């Protein structure tokens, strides 16, 4: 959930459009309410085109999962039950995600409150037989708001609804989710902050997701930006610990 939020750090005028590429590595580990741990390595390749009001984003990931096969997915894992199978390691193409975001309103002349609407499709390109994905498409709609309090501090938050495709023999709940956080601009090149994420339980036998994340972002110049983060979970549906580092290049 955190990777898409990092976009709020950009204040570049994009009326004519800008293209960017981002990649890095995300690692998470947790038991997710199971008896055995699941470790997930997620390497996304993200292509993004954005103007002042519109953003189009395509994410093509590689994923490696070490565990009993009960936790699938990449940056937002889904618990499919408890099988007590032996731990194995599987890797391959993850689920490709396409998203489109449109700014629908700005309120105020100075430090305006900005409202965005986003639609996403998660295509079932990850192998279900290798327990890398559910084997079904997911569909998401969400609304996000950003409000600078001054030149240094920005508040942000969002709420969304996800339609989860049901794997064979498993009934997943469609879920509401939300996030809120704060970003602080340390200097013109560096920002840091924190955010909290919540999500309804994806199964009647699982718990809601509850996580917090701290992050830092540094622009080397007009073209290169490095972003890193650490995440901690507070429920059986959440990762115990996770983190990542991403390098972005803007053309």
C-alpha positions as CSV (number, residue, x, y, z in Angstrom):
1,X,0.0,0.0,0.0
2,X,2.9,2.3,0.7
3,X,4.5,2.4,-2.8
4,X,1.7,4.4,-4.4
5,X,1.8,7.0,-1.6
6,X,5.4,8.0,-2.3
7,X,4.2,10.0,-5.3
8,X,3.0,12.9,-3.1
9,X,6.6,14.0,-2.6
10,X,6.8,15.6,-6.1
11,X,6.1,19.3,-6.5
12,X,7.3,19.6,-10.1
13,X,5.0,21.4,-12.6
14,X,3.9,18.6,-15.0
15,X,1.5,20.4,-17.3
16,X,3.2,19.0,-20.4
17,X,3.6,15.6,-18.9
18,X,6.5,13.7,-17.4
19,X,7.6,10.1,-17.7
20,X,9.3,8.2,-14.9
21,X,10.7,4.7,-14.2
22,X,11.1,3.3,-10.6
23,X,12.5,0.0,-9.3
24,X,14.0,-1.4,-6.2
25,X,13.3,-4.2,-3.7
26,X,10.7,-4.6,-1.0
27,X,11.1,-7.3,1.7
28,X,8.6,-8.5,4.3
29,X,8.4,-11.3,6.9
30,X,5.6,-12.4,9.1
31,X,3.6,-15.4,10.4
32,X,0.3,-13.8,9.4
33,X,-1.5,-15.9,12.0
34,X,0.1,-19.1,10.8
35,X,2.5,-21.4,12.6
36,X,5.3,-20.8,10.0
37,X,6.8,-17.6,8.7
38,X,6.3,-16.3,5.2
39,X,9.1,-14.2,3.7
40,X,8.3,-12.2,0.6
41,X,10.7,-10.4,-1.8
42,X,9.0,-8.1,-4.2
43,X,10.9,-6.3,-7.0
44,X,8.6,-3.9,-8.9
45,X,9.3,-2.2,-12.2
46,X,7.1,0.9,-12.3
47,X,6.4,3.1,-15.4
48,X,4.5,6.2,-14.7
49,X,3.2,9.1,-16.9
50,X,1.8,12.1,-15.1
51,X,0.6,15.6,-15.8
52,X,-0.7,18.2,-13.2
53,X,-4.1,16.4,-13.0
54,X,-3.6,12.9,-14.4
55,X,-1.4,9.9,-13.5
56,X,-1.1,6.6,-15.4
57,X,1.0,3.9,-13.7
58,X,1.9,0.3,-14.7
59,X,3.7,-2.0,-12.3
60,X,5.3,-5.2,-13.5
61,X,6.8,-7.1,-10.5
62,X,9.0,-10.1,-9.8
63,X,8.2,-11.9,-6.6
64,X,9.8,-14.6,-4.4
65,X,7.9,-16.2,-1.6
66,X,9.3,-18.6,1.0
67,X,6.6,-20.2,3.1
68,X,3.9,-22.9,3.3
69,X,1.9,-21.3,0.5
70,X,-0.9,-19.8,2.6
71,X,0.2,-16.2,2.0
72,X,0.2,-14.9,-1.6
73,X,0.8,-11.6,-3.3
74,X,3.5,-9.0,-3.3
75,X,3.4,-5.6,-1.6
76,X,0.0,-6.3,0.0
77,X,-0.1,-10.1,0.9
78,X,-3.4,-12.0,1.2
79,X,-3.8,-14.9,3.7
80,X,-5.7,-17.8,2.1
81,X,-6.0,-20.1,5.2
82,X,-3.8,-22.4,7.2
83,X,-2.6,-25.6,5.5
84,X,0.4,-26.6,7.6
85,X,2.3,-27.6,4.5
86,X,6.1,-27.7,4.5
87,X,7.9,-24.5,3.6
88,X,9.0,-24.1,0.0
89,X,10.4,-21.2,-2.1
90,X,8.7,-20.1,-5.3
91,X,9.5,-17.2,-7.6
92,X,8.4,-15.7,-10.8
93,X,6.2,-12.9,-12.4
94,X,3.9,-11.3,-9.9
95,X,0.5,-9.7,-10.5
96,X,0.7,-6.8,-13.0
97,X,-1.2,-3.7,-11.8
98,X,-2.5,-0.8,-13.9
99,X,-3.8,2.4,-12.2
100,X,-5.2,5.7,-13.3
101,X,-5.5,8.7,-11.0
102,X,-7.4,12.0,-11.7
103,X,-7.3,15.1,-9.6
104,X,-10.9,16.1,-9.3
105,X,-10.8,19.2,-7.0
106,X,-8.5,21.8,-5.4
107,X,-9.8,23.9,-2.6
108,X,-8.0,27.1,-1.6
109,X,-5.5,29.4,-3.4
110,X,-2.6,29.0,-0.9
111,X,-1.6,25.4,0.1
112,X,-4.8,24.0,-1.5
113,X,-6.5,20.8,-0.4
114,X,-6.2,18.4,-3.3
115,X,-8.6,15.5,-3.9
116,X,-7.7,12.6,-6.2
117,X,-9.7,9.6,-7.5
118,X,-8.0,6.4,-8.5
119,X,-9.0,3.2,-10.2
120,X,-6.7,0.1,-10.3
121,X,-6.8,-3.3,-11.9
122,X,-4.6,-6.1,-10.6
123,X,-4.3,-8.6,-13.4
124,X,-3.9,-12.3,-12.3
125,X,-0.5,-12.8,-14.0
126,X,1.1,-14.4,-10.9
127,X,1.0,-18.2,-10.8
128,X,-1.6,-19.6,-8.5
129,X,-0.2,-23.1,-8.7
130,X,3.1,-21.8,-7.3
131,X,1.2,-19.8,-4.6
132,X,2.5,-16.4,-6.0
133,X,-1.0,-15.0,-6.4
134,X,-4.7,-15.8,-6.1
135,X,-5.1,-16.5,-9.9
136,X,-7.9,-13.9,-10.0
137,X,-8.2,-10.2,-10.9
138,X,-8.8,-7.6,-8.3
139,X,-10.4,-4.2,-8.8
140,X,-9.9,-1.1,-6.6
141,X,-11.4,2.4,-6.3
142,X,-10.0,4.9,-3.9
143,X,-10.1,8.6,-3.0
144,X,-7.1,10.4,-1.6
145,X,-6.6,13.9,-0.1
146,X,-3.4,16.0,0.3
147,X,-3.2,19.2,2.4
148,X,0.0,21.2,2.9
149,X,-0.1,23.0,6.2
150,X,3.0,25.1,5.2
151,X,6.1,24.8,3.0
152,X,7.4,21.9,5.2
153,X,4.4,19.8,6.4
154,X,1.8,17.9,4.3
155,X,-1.0,15.8,5.7
156,X,-2.4,13.1,3.5
157,X,-5.0,10.3,3.8
158,X,-7.3,8.1,1.7
159,X,-10.1,5.6,1.7
160,X,-10.8,2.9,-0.8
161,X,-12.7,-0.3,-1.6
162,X,-11.2,-3.5,-3.2
163,X,-13.1,-6.2,-5.0
164,X,-11.0,-9.4,-4.4
165,X,-11.3,-12.2,-6.9
166,X,-12.0,-15.6,-5.3
167,X,-9.4,-18.4,-5.7
168,X,-10.8,-21.8,-6.4
169,X,-12.5,-23.1,-3.3
170,X,-11.9,-20.0,-1.3
171,X,-14.3,-17.1,-0.6
172,X,-12.5,-13.8,0.0
173,X,-14.2,-10.7,1.4
174,X,-14.4,-7.5,-0.5
175,X,-12.7,-5.0,1.8
176,X,-12.6,-1.3,2.8
177,X,-9.2,0.2,3.5
178,X,-7.7,3.5,4.6
179,X,-4.5,5.3,5.3
180,X,-3.4,8.6,6.9
181,X,0.0,10.2,7.4
182,X,2.3,13.2,7.5
183,X,5.2,14.2,5.4
184,X,7.9,16.7,6.5
185,X,10.2,18.5,4.1
186,X,13.6,18.6,5.9
187,X,15.2,20.6,3.1
188,X,14.5,21.1,-0.6
189,X,15.9,17.7,-1.5
190,X,14.8,15.5,1.5
191,X,11.5,14.6,3.0
192,X,10.5,12.1,5.7
193,X,7.3,11.1,7.4
194,X,5.0,8.3,8.7
195,X,1.7,6.8,7.8
196,X,-0.8,4.2,9.2
197,X,-2.7,1.7,7.1
198,X,-5.8,-0.3,8.0
199,X,-7.9,-2.8,6.0
200,X,-10.8,-5.1,6.7
201,X,-10.2,-8.8,7.1
202,X,-10.1,-10.7,3.8
203,X,-11.6,-13.8,5.4
204,X,-13.9,-14.5,8.2
205,X,-11.2,-16.4,10.0
206,X,-8.5,-13.7,9.7
207,X,-8.0,-10.3,11.3
208,X,-8.0,-6.8,9.9
209,X,-4.7,-5.4,8.6
210,X,-3.0,-2.8,10.8
211,X,0.4,-1.4,9.9
212,X,2.6,1.7,10.4
213,X,5.4,2.9,8.1
214,X,8.2,5.5,8.4
215,X,9.8,6.7,5.2
216,X,12.4,9.1,3.8
217,X,12.9,10.4,0.3
218,X,15.9,12.2,-1.2
219,X,16.2,13.9,-4.6
220,X,19.7,13.8,-6.0
221,X,18.8,16.2,-8.9
222,X,15.9,16.9,-11.2
223,X,16.0,13.3,-12.6
224,X,16.9,10.9,-9.8
225,X,15.2,10.2,-6.4
226,X,15.9,7.6,-3.8
227,X,13.1,6.4,-1.4
228,X,13.3,4.0,1.5
229,X,10.9,2.8,4.2
230,X,10.3,0.5,7.2
231,X,6.9,-1.1,8.1
232,X,5.7,-2.8,11.2
233,X,2.4,-4.7,11.6
234,X,0.1,-4.9,14.6
235,X,-2.3,-7.8,13.7
236,X,-2.1,-11.4,12.5
237,X,-3.0,-10.3,9.0
238,X,0.0,-7.9,8.8
239,X,3.6,-8.4,8.2
240,X,5.8,-8.5,11.3
241,X,8.5,-6.3,9.7
242,X,9.1,-5.1,6.2
243,X,11.1,-2.5,4.4
244,X,12.3,-1.4,1.0
245,X,14.4,0.9,-1.1
246,X,13.3,2.4,-4.5
247,X,15.3,4.4,-7.1
248,X,13.3,6.6,-9.4
249,X,14.3,8.3,-12.7
250,X,12.2,11.0,-14.3
251,X,12.6,12.0,-17.9
